[in-house]
Amino acid sequence: MAILNRLSEMLPEISEWRRDLHAHPELRFEEHRTAAFVASKLKEFGCDEVVSGFGKTGVVGVIYGKSSSSNRTIGFRADMDALPIHETTDLPHASKIPGKMHACGHDGHTSMLLGAAKYLAETRNFSGKVVVAFQPAEEGGGGARAMIEDGLMDRWNVNEIYGMHNMPGLPIGEFSVRTGAQMASPDKFEIIVRGKGGHGAMPHATIDTTLVASQIVIALQSIASRNINPMANVVVSVCGFRTETDTYNVIPSSVHLRGTVRTFEPDVQREVRSRINALAVGTAESYGAVADVEHVSGPPALINHEREADLAAEVALEICGVAHRDMEAKMAGEDFSEMLVERPGAYLFVGNGNSADLHNPLYEFNDEAIPFGTSWFVRMAEQRLSFI
C-alpha cells in the first residue's frame, strides 16, 4: 500500500532517530534530552501545537487535518524511558551511559510515532485532530497518570486512544491484539523482617531473620497454588532478598524482601494482599520475629475495548494481512491501562522478529518493524478521522 511504501522510504531517517535515542537512554522522569529531541522534531514537522513538560517530562504534539468538518480527536501514545540495565550488545549505537539501556524498545516506539507525526503533518489526509503523546516514566514511574492529570484527554477532547509495543518472537510485519484483559495489574510489596542479630556460631542466642525470611518466601508460594481459584491468573514473585550484613558469620537483625504481584481481577488482588500480610506476619511471629508489610499499587490491568480492538485489528490486516486475535494475556504490566480507563482504545503488539527478550541486556529493537508500526499509526488516524 502507498503509506507503507512511503514509510519504507523514510526508514533510514527514522532509524537514525531511533539509534540516536538508543545511544542516549534516560530513566523515568529524567527524559530531558529525549523530550527535547522529540519536541524539536515535532516543531520541524510543522505540528500545530507542541507542548513540552507535559506530565513532568512528556511531550504532546497536535496535528490538524485538512478539514475541520469533524471535531473528533484520536490519540496515540509512545513511551520514552529506558531501564537501569547495562547494555552488552556492542552495537555501534549501543548505550553511551553505563547502567542505562533501551532494553524494552521505547526508542523504537518513540521513533515510529515520530515518523507517523511527520507523515501526517505532511499529508493531513484526515478531518479532525491527531494528538501524539510521548510519555515519560512507563517503567514503574506512573507517567501515564501524570499526563492524564495534566489534562491529556480533556485539553484536546481526545475521543479514543491507542498504543503499541514491540514483541520479540512475533515475526516482522505481523500484529497481535486481544479483546478484553491483555496485561496484568503490577503491584509491588516489601516485607521487613526484624529479629535479633548475633554471631553465626551462636544462633540459639538470636532470632534468625534469614531463616524467618526464607520461610516467608516459601510460604508465599502457597498463595497462587492454594488460596486463589485455579482458573484465575495470579503471580506472586519474591525478587529481592537483602540483609544488612555482607560477611560470613553475622546473623542480621533485619532482612528486606521485595517482590511483585500480578493479577487481573480486583477481588483476586485484594485476596493476594491479605494472604501476603497473614503469611508474613504469622510466619515471623511463630519464630519470635516481627514482619512489617507494605504494598504499593501499580496501574490497573490493561483492558482493551472490544470495538477499538476490532478496529485496530482491521487496520493491521489492511497493512500486512496478519493480525493475531488469539494471543494469550500477559502477566507483564503496562500503564497505558490508565489511559484506557479514561477513554476507549486498544493496545496492540507489532512483531520484533527473532530478537532477545525484553528487559534483556542483549535486546535490540528491530528497525525493520518501523514501516509497519508507523504505517499502522498513520492508517488508523486516516480511517478513524475520514472525511466521510
Secondary structure, DSSP 4 states (H G I P E B T S, - for coil): -HHHHHHHHTHHHHHHHHHHHHHS---TT--HHHHHHHHHHHHHHT-SEEEEEETTTEEEEEEE-SB-S---EEEEEEE---BS-------TT--SSTT-B--SSHHHHHHHHHHHHHHHHHH--SBSEEEEEEES-TTTS-HHHHHHHTTHHHHTT--EEEEEEEETTSPTT-EE--SEEEE-EEEEEEEEEE-B-EETT-GGGSB-HHHHHHHHHHHHTHIIIIIS-TTS-EEEEEEEEEES--SSSEE-SEEEEEEEEEESSHHHHHHHHHHHHHHHHHHHHHTT-EEEEEEE--PPPEEE-HHHHHHHHHHHHHHHS-EES-PPPBS---THHHHHHHS-EEEEEEE--S-PPTT-TT----GGGHHHHHHHHHHHHHHHT---
